[in-house]
């Protein structure tokens, strides 16, 4: 399927402020693009797109004093099928894990494993290791946490989400990641575009979405504790230990976010669509941080 994706961000700064934005599709998806990526910055200024060692592509620029607008758009070929479900996949023994997965067993700013270790082992110890265990974690998080916009704190940790019983997609992902790490399953945070592709359009606005990947067998697999059903139309932007590694906007100075929307639309034809302020799409009018 062809997806039109993009975002619009507007912010105000009192003084010239360096910023990093994560809005471009992940480097691993470069060959899936079927239209040039378009990046418009107003007022016009120098902008760089730089890839880090994880393939995340950062947009770097200096916002001038006053209002700055950033628009990003592209068209991408996404798989027609939903996330794979492979119940037979086994857990990789910890002594056989690839060396670069071990860091995804550690605590990170939002994933406080020490606080949830006892809960993880008491709740999931009897479940066979592997796909079934990760799915059981997703089922538990999905059942325990209520999704509600604006209900979570800006720096809410996984244990705080477990205590509060409410959060946004970021919080669902952090809690599931933390429980996986407690049980010796490497897990990493993912952020990207995911609208209502393949499901009925709901009342909630489209936003940057969060899910996670767990390392099982010999590779990484997608899981989503927020929706807890296989989804199609995911477009990865970035991966990290948690949201602290991959914020959609990182400001090195004071700023006010004054406008925000995310666009994810399945196209009815194969024709790539240019960046425009008039096309109908699924939109978000306010950010969920």
C-alpha positions in Angstrom: 0.0 0.0 0.0 1.0 3.6 -0.5 0.9 5.9 2.5 1.2 9.7 2.5 2.9 10.6 5.8 4.2 13.8 7.3 3.9 16.3 10.0 3.8 20.0 10.7 5.4 21.5 13.8 5.3 25.2 14.8 7.2 26.6 17.7 8.1 30.0 19.1 11.5 30.9 20.6 12.6 34.1 22.4 16.1 33.8 21.0 17.9 31.8 18.4 17.8 28.2 19.5 19.5 25.0 18.2 17.0 22.1 17.7 17.0 18.5 16.6 13.8 17.0 15.1 13.0 13.4 14.4 10.4 13.3 11.6 12.2 11.6 8.7 11.6 7.9 8.1 14.2 5.6 9.4 17.3 5.0 7.3 16.3 1.3 6.8 13.2 2.4 4.9 15.0 4.5 2.3 14.3 2.0 -0.5 10.6 2.0 0.3 10.2 5.7 -0.5 8.2 6.3 -3.7 8.3 10.1 -3.6 11.1 12.5 -2.6 11.1 13.6 1.0 10.1 17.2 1.3 11.2 19.4 4.1 10.1 23.0 4.4 11.4 25.3 7.1 9.9 28.8 7.5 11.5 31.2 7.8 13.9 29.6 5.3 17.3 28.7 6.8 20.1 26.1 6.7 19.0 22.6 7.7 20.9 19.3 7.9 19.6 15.7 8.0 22.1 13.5 9.8 21.9 9.8 10.6 23.2 8.3 13.8 24.6 4.8 14.4 21.1 3.4 14.8 19.9 4.7 11.5 17.8 7.4 13.1 17.8 10.5 10.9 17.9 13.8 12.7 16.9 17.2 11.3 19.3 19.8 12.7 18.7 23.6 12.5 18.7 26.8 14.4 15.3 28.4 15.0 15.4 32.1 14.9 13.7 34.3 17.5 10.0 34.3 16.8 7.9 31.6 15.1 9.4 28.8 13.1 7.4 26.2 11.1 8.7 22.8 10.0 6.8 20.7 7.4 7.8 17.2 6.4 6.1 15.0 3.8 6.7 11.9 1.7 5.0 8.9 0.2 6.1 5.4 1.1 5.3 1.8 0.1 4.3 0.0 3.3 3.5 -3.8 3.6 -0.1 -4.7 3.0 0.1 -7.3 5.7 -0.1 -6.8 9.5 2.6 -7.3 12.1 3.7 -11.0 12.0 2.5 -13.3 14.8 4.8 -16.2 15.4 3.9 -18.0 18.6 6.6 -20.7 18.0 9.5 -18.3 18.2 11.7 -19.1 21.3 13.6 -16.9 23.6 17.3 -16.6 22.9 19.3 -17.8 25.9 21.0 -14.9 27.6 24.4 -16.4 27.1 23.8 -16.6 23.3 22.5 -13.1 22.7 24.3 -10.9 20.2 26.6 -8.5 22.0 24.8 -5.4 20.8 21.5 -6.5 22.4 22.7 -6.5 26.0 22.3 -2.8 26.4 18.6 -3.3 25.8 18.5 -5.3 29.0 19.6 -2.4 31.1 17.6 0.2 32.9 17.2 3.5 31.1 15.6 6.9 32.0 12.0 5.8 31.6 12.5 2.0 32.1 13.3 1.6 35.8 13.8 -2.2 35.9 14.8 -2.4 39.6 11.4 -1.0 40.6 9.5 -3.7 38.6 11.7 -6.7 39.0 9.6 -8.4 41.7 6.3 -7.6 39.8 7.7 -9.1 36.6 8.9 -12.4 38.1 5.8 -12.9 40.3 3.4 -12.2 37.5 5.1 -13.9 34.5 7.4 -16.6 36.0 5.1 -19.5 35.0 4.8 -18.5 31.4 7.0 -20.4 28.8 9.9 -18.2 27.6 9.6 -16.9 24.1 6.9 -15.3 22.0 4.2 -16.4 24.5 5.9 -14.5 27.3 6.2 -11.2 25.4 2.6 -11.5 24.3 1.5 -12.2 27.9 3.3 -9.0 28.9 1.5 -7.0 26.2 -1.8 -8.6 27.3 -1.2 -7.6 30.9 -0.1 -4.0 30.1 -3.0 -3.6 27.8 -5.4 -4.8 30.4 -3.9 -2.9 33.4 -3.3 0.5 31.7 -6.0 2.9 30.5 -5.2 5.0 27.5 -6.0 8.6 28.0 -4.5 11.7 26.3 -2.9 14.1 28.8 -3.2 11.7 31.7 0.5 11.0 32.1 3.3 13.1 33.4 6.0 14.4 31.1 8.8 12.2 32.7 6.6 9.3 33.8 8.6 6.1 34.4 7.4 2.6 33.8 6.8 1.9 37.5 4.8 5.2 37.8 2.7 4.1 34.9 2.1 0.7 36.6 1.0 2.5 39.8 -1.2 5.1 38.0 -2.9 2.7 35.7 -3.1 5.3 32.9 -0.9 6.6 30.1 -0.4 7.3 26.4 1.2 4.9 23.9 4.7 5.9 25.1 3.9 4.8 28.6 2.4 1.4 27.4 5.7 0.8 25.5 7.9 1.8 28.4 6.1 -0.5 30.8 6.2 -3.5 28.4 9.9 -2.9 27.6 10.8 -2.7 31.3 9.0 -6.0 32.1 10.7 -7.7 29.2 14.1 -6.5 30.4 13.3 -7.7 33.9 12.8 -11.2 32.4 16.0 -11.1 30.3 14.4 -10.3 27.0 16.1 -7.4 25.2 13.6 -4.8 24.2 13.9 -1.4 22.5 11.6 1.6 22.0 10.2 2.5 18.6 8.5 5.7 17.4 6.9 6.3 14.1 3.9 7.0 11.9 0.8 4.9 12.5 -2.7 6.2 11.7 -5.9 4.4 11.4 -4.7 2.3 8.5 -6.6 -1.0 8.4 -8.9 -0.2 11.4 -12.0 2.1 11.8 -11.2 5.7 12.3 -11.5 6.7 15.9 -12.1 9.9 17.8 -8.5 10.3 18.9 -6.3 12.4 16.7 -3.4 10.9 14.9 -0.1 11.4 16.7 3.5 10.0 16.5 3.0 6.5 17.8 5.1 4.3 20.1 5.6 0.6 20.1 8.5 -1.7 20.9 10.7 -4.5 19.5 11.7 -7.6 21.5 14.7 -9.8 20.5 13.6 -13.4 20.2 15.3 -16.3 18.5 17.8 -14.5 16.2 16.0 -11.2 15.4 13.9 -8.3 16.5 10.1 -8.6 16.4 7.4 -5.8 16.6 5.0 -5.8 19.6 2.4 -3.1 20.5 1.0 -3.1 24.1 -1.1 0.0 23.4 -3.2 -1.5 20.6 -2.4 -5.2 21.3 -3.6 -6.3 17.9 -1.5 -6.8 14.7 -1.5 -3.6 12.8 -0.5 -2.6 9.2 0.8 0.8 8.1 3.6 1.2 10.6 6.4 3.5 9.4 9.4 3.6 11.6 11.1 6.9 12.5 13.6 5.9 15.2 14.7 3.3 17.7 16.3 3.8 21.1 16.5 2.5 24.7 13.3 4.6 25.5 11.7 7.9 24.6 14.6 9.8 26.1 16.8 8.7 23.2 14.4 9.6 20.4 12.2 12.6 21.2 10.4 14.1 18.1 11.8 17.5 19.1 14.9 18.2 21.2 15.5 21.9 22.0 18.7 23.3 23.3 17.0 26.3 24.8 13.6 27.5 25.8 10.8 27.1 23.3 7.0 27.0 23.1 5.2 24.4 20.9 2.4 26.4 19.3 1.3 24.0 16.5 1.5 20.3 15.9 -0.1 17.8 13.5 0.7 14.4 12.2 -0.5 13.1 8.8 -0.9 9.4 8.0 -3.1 8.6 5.0 -3.5 5.5 2.8 -3.7 6.7 -0.8 -6.5 5.4 -3.0 -4.2 5.6 -6.1 -0.5 5.0 -6.6 0.3 8.6 -7.5 2.7 10.2 -5.0 1.3 13.3 -3.4 3.3 16.5 -2.8 3.4 18.5 0.4 0.3 20.7 0.6 -1.6 22.5 3.2 -5.0 21.5 1.7 -5.1 17.7 1.4 -7.5 15.9 3.7 -5.8 13.5 6.1 -5.9 12.1 9.6 -4.5 14.9 11.8 -3.5 15.7 15.3 -4.0 19.2 16.7 -2.1 18.9 20.0 1.0 16.9 21.0 1.2 13.9 23.3 4.6 14.0 24.8 
